[in-house]
Amino acid sequence: MDLVFVFFLGFVVSFVGSIPPAGVNLTAIRISMEQNKTQALWFSLGAIIVEGILCFGALRFASFIASHQEIDFWIKWIAVPVFLIMGIASLWPTSAPAAEVEVKEIKKNHWWKTNFTYGMFVCGINPMQVPFWLAYGTYFYSNGWLPYDLLSTLTFVIGAISGTYLLLYLFVEYAAKVLSRILKGNLSGKRLIGYIFLGLGFLQLGQNLWELFKTR
């Protein structure tokens, strides 16, 4: 029964935590709009594998990272250029028509060019993964909700990636369809997600500057 609780604890936290716009869910929506649902789900599968690794590492070393506040400081600043670069990449004009772009993306055969490995890459460069699981892991450990043994940690991680994958599936299944009907053309959807990335970058920058101002 304890493991069931730990599983659903990770599931709920990850499901709810994946709702706000971020690199992984926005990119999954874009791939679904530009290519198809299957490609977006392969992207999501690659993303949750990396998330599971990062979640496991953050939980196992939560006490160490929590005692080094400078790590959290630099991670928040790294998030700014990551979001801005992803936004600019989404807005960057392409000379190929939308249909040709779609065909090129789907026909990528090399392992380093698949949407599965792309999902691993996008999740891996997301600098907010570690502090997110660090914060919740420290809280759960301190309150006795998450035992320190390896089995409980693995169960929590499985629940976490399950929650993330379910939400990504819902985004791919429904959000992409809604945006496709609202927006005319794949490139319009790509521009919208690019603007969201830029907004997240500037928002993170504003939060970082505000925290610096408060400490003075």
Secondary structure, 3 states (H helix, E strand, C coil): CHHHHHHHHHHHHHHHHCCCCCHHHHHHHHHHHHCCHHHHHHHHHHHHHHHHHHHHHHHHCHHHHHCCHHHHHHHHHHHHHHHHHHHHHHHCCCCCCHHHHHHHHHCCCCHHHCHHHHHHHHHHCCCCHHHHHHHHHHHHHHCCCCCCCHHHHHHHHHHHHHHHHHHHHHHHHHHHHHHHHHCCCHHHHHHHHHHHHHHHHHHHHHHHHHHHHHHC
